[in-house]
Amino acid sequence: MRVDRVVPNLTVTDLRRAVAEHSEVLGLRVLMDHGWIVTLGDDYGHQLSVMTRDASAPVNPDVSVFVDDVHTALSRVEAAGLDVVHPLTNEPWGVTRFFYRASDGRVINLGTHTE
């Protein structure tokens, strides 16, 4: 399994304000906007997501990790005995993902883009 991208997720109360602030301060532009999560980025692959409330999961993730094989990632999480807090799901926005809770309590969104 290969990790393709790691994106921090900040939970915010005012999505538009957060987008404006991080765009202005960091010089990032909107790459994706689903209304509840906005991913900002630049031409060098740096990305930051800001979100209010996840659209389908019971908790917000702290970080999103995109991999080339989400099924292998799930097997590794299960083998490590970690708690899956959002099951493997084919989301309507073109991502297959699941969340697990790390031993320190952080929630990790592991996913892959689907066709």
C-alpha positions in Angstrom: 0.0 0.0 0.0 1.3 3.4 -1.0 0.4 6.7 0.7 -0.4 9.3 -2.0 -1.4 12.3 0.1 -1.8 13.5 3.7 -4.2 16.4 4.4 -4.8 18.0 7.8 -8.5 18.6 8.6 -9.4 21.6 10.8 -12.9 21.6 12.3 -14.2 25.2 12.2 -17.5 26.9 13.1 -17.4 29.4 10.2 -16.4 27.7 7.0 -16.4 30.8 4.7 -14.3 32.8 7.2 -11.8 30.0 7.6 -11.4 29.7 3.8 -10.9 33.4 3.5 -8.4 33.6 6.3 -6.3 30.6 5.2 -6.4 31.7 1.5 -5.2 35.2 2.4 -2.6 34.3 4.9 -1.2 31.1 3.3 -1.8 32.0 -0.4 -3.8 28.8 -0.9 -6.8 28.5 -3.4 -9.9 26.5 -3.2 -9.4 23.0 -4.8 -12.6 21.4 -3.7 -15.8 22.8 -2.0 -18.6 20.4 -0.9 -20.3 23.0 1.3 -19.3 21.3 4.5 -15.6 20.8 3.7 -13.3 22.9 1.6 -9.8 21.8 0.6 -7.3 24.5 -0.1 -4.0 24.0 -1.9 -1.2 25.4 -4.1 0.7 24.3 -7.2 3.2 22.4 -5.1 0.8 19.8 -3.7 0.4 21.4 -0.2 -3.2 21.1 1.0 -5.3 22.0 4.0 -9.0 21.1 4.6 -11.4 23.1 6.8 -14.7 21.5 7.7 -17.8 22.1 9.8 -19.4 18.6 10.2 -18.6 15.5 8.1 -21.5 14.7 5.7 -21.7 11.0 6.5 -19.5 10.0 9.4 -20.3 10.3 13.2 -17.1 12.2 13.9 -14.8 14.6 12.1 -11.4 13.3 11.2 -8.2 15.0 12.3 -6.3 14.1 9.1 -7.1 12.5 5.8 -4.7 10.0 4.3 -5.2 9.0 0.7 -3.8 5.6 -0.3 -3.7 3.5 -3.5 -5.3 0.5 -1.7 -7.9 1.3 0.9 -8.8 -2.4 1.4 -5.2 -3.2 2.4 -5.3 -0.1 4.7 -8.4 -1.5 6.4 -6.8 -4.9 6.9 -3.8 -3.2 8.5 -6.0 -1.2 10.9 -8.0 -4.4 11.9 -4.7 -6.3 12.4 -3.5 -3.6 14.6 -6.6 -3.9 16.7 -7.6 -0.2 16.2 -11.3 0.9 16.4 -13.0 1.6 13.1 -15.3 4.5 13.8 -16.8 4.9 10.3 -17.0 1.8 8.1 -15.6 1.4 4.6 -18.0 3.4 2.5 -18.3 4.4 -1.1 -19.2 8.0 -0.8 -21.3 9.8 -3.4 -18.5 12.4 -4.0 -16.1 9.8 -5.5 -14.1 8.6 -2.5 -14.1 5.2 -0.8 -13.1 5.7 2.8 -13.2 4.6 6.4 -12.1 6.2 9.7 -10.2 4.7 12.5 -9.3 6.0 16.0 -5.6 5.9 16.8 -4.5 4.9 20.3 -4.1 8.6 21.2 -7.7 9.3 20.3 -7.1 11.1 16.9 -9.4 10.1 14.1 -7.8 9.2 10.8 -9.7 9.2 7.5 -8.2 6.6 5.2 -9.5 6.7 1.6 -8.9 6.5 -2.1 -10.5 8.3 -5.0 -12.8 6.1 -7.0 -13.9 6.4 -10.6 
